[in-house]
Amino acid sequence: MTEIPAPVDLAPHAIALAADVHPAGHGVDSVLGTGRFVLLHDPDAPEAWGGPLRVVCFAQAPLETDIGLDPFLTGVAWSYLTDALDARAARYGAASGTATKVLSTGFGELAGQSDGAQLELRASWTPESDSVGASVEAWSDLLCRLAGLPPTPDAVGLLPHVRAARD
């Protein structure tokens, strides 16, 4: 996670973060998921925001093509966000957003490429001032879930995925 330049025309004050989810080990450097998080602050508390703060975020992850065909996928993506906010006890209001699945097939010179799928979630909400940190943590959890990492409670390690040989 790194700080990036924030948009300058959305609010008098803003800070932005970008993050990528990378697989662990084996020297693989492909990105499993990526996203941006922007916290806007306007002391005039725009009516549409419902407060002086507004979070605007984006999260994206590649998918297996079969999963991209699931008609419930976009609803699941939205629930990943709301579940993450609730799990982090982030108090918020005025949540809105879109979930988009993209399926692609190459043609012509790109015909040799395999079909692809991608899931994107764009969302915004108004965090209470003491829930900004929890909102960042929830967004991080969202990125990991979209990237296919299972949720884990604090202090619980994951066992490696290894199948035992059968006789």
N, C-alpha and C positions, 0 to 999 in steps of 0.2 A: 504494500500500500504506500502510495506517495502522494504528496500534495501537488496539485497541478494548478495552472492559472484558472481563476474563477471567471465566469461571465461577468461583464461589467455593466450590462444594461438591464438586468432583471431586478436589482435591488441596490440600495445604497451600500450595503455591506454583504460580502459573500466569501466563502471558502470552499474549495473543491478538492476532492480526493479521487484517485484512480487506483484500481487494484486488478490484479490478474491472479487466477488460480492455476498453479502449475502442478503437474504430477510429481510425486516424490520419487527420487532415486532413478537409477538406470540411465542417467544422462539425457533423458527425454526433455526437450525444451518446448514442446507444443503447449499452447494455452488451453486449459479446460474450460475456462470462463473468464469474463472480463466485465468491468463495470466502472461507473462513475457515480459519485455522491456529491451533491452540491447543497450546502446550507446557506440559505438566503436570510438576511435580516433587514427588515424595514421597520424603524421605530414607529411609523405611522400605522402599522398593522392593517394592511389592505383588507377590505371586507371579505374578498374572495378567499383569503388565506385563513381568516378566523383567528389571527394572532400576529405577532411581530416576526415569527420565524416560519420558514417553509423549507422543507426538504424536497429536492428534485433528484431522482436517481434513475439509473439505467443499469441493467444487468443482461448479459448475453452469454449463451453457451451453445456449442455445437451438440448435435444429437445424432443418434443412430436414426437412419431414415424411417425404420419401422415405428419408432417412438414418435417421430414427427407426424405420423398419420393419426395418432390418437385424438379423437374429437374432444376429449376432456383435458388435454394438455394445458391449454391456456388457463383454465380454471384452477388447475393444480399449481401452476406458476404463481398465480395471484395468492393462493392459500399459503404458498411458501413464504411470501412476504408478510402476510398478516399473522401467520403462526410465529415467524421469527420476531416480529414486533411484540407479540404477546409473551413469548418465551423470555424475552429480555426485559419485560415489564416496562416497555416504552409507552408512555402516555401520549396519545396523539388524537387528532381529529381531522376531518375533511380529507380523508384518503381518497385518491383517485388514480387511475392509471389504465394502461393497455398492455395486453400480453399478445405477442405476435409470434406465430410459427412460420418459418420460411422453408419451403422445400425447393430444391434446385436440381436440375438435370442439365448436363453439358451437351452442346451440339456443335457440329462443325469441328473445328480444331480442338474443342474441349470435350468431344464425344468420348474420349478415352478416360476421362475422369469419372469416378464413381458418383452416384447420386449423393446429395447432401441434405442435411436438415439443420435448422438453427432455431433457438428459442430466444426471444427478447422480451424483457419486461421494462416498461417505463412507468414510473410511479411518482407520486408526490403526496405529501401529508404535512400537517402542521404539528410539530412536536411541542410538548410543553417544555419550558426552559430547562427543567431539571432532567429531561429525557433525551437530550441531544446525544450524549454518549451512548445511551441504549439504542438510539436510532442508527448510529454508525455501526454498532455491533450487530444489530439485526440485518442491516444491509450486507455486512460481511458474511453473516450466516446464509443469507439469500444467495449470494454468489456461490458459496460452497455447495448449497443444495442443488442449484441449477447445474453446477459442474459435475454433479453425481456423487458428491461426498455425503455420506450419511450423517445425520445429526448425532452428536454425542454430548452427553452431559459433561460438565467440568470434571476433571480428574479421572475420566474413564478413557482408557486407551483402546485403540482398535487392534484387533488381531489381524495379522496378514491374511490375505485370501490365498490359501494353499489347500489344494485337495489332496487327500491321501490316495495312494495307489490302491486299486482294488485287486484282490486275488483272482 
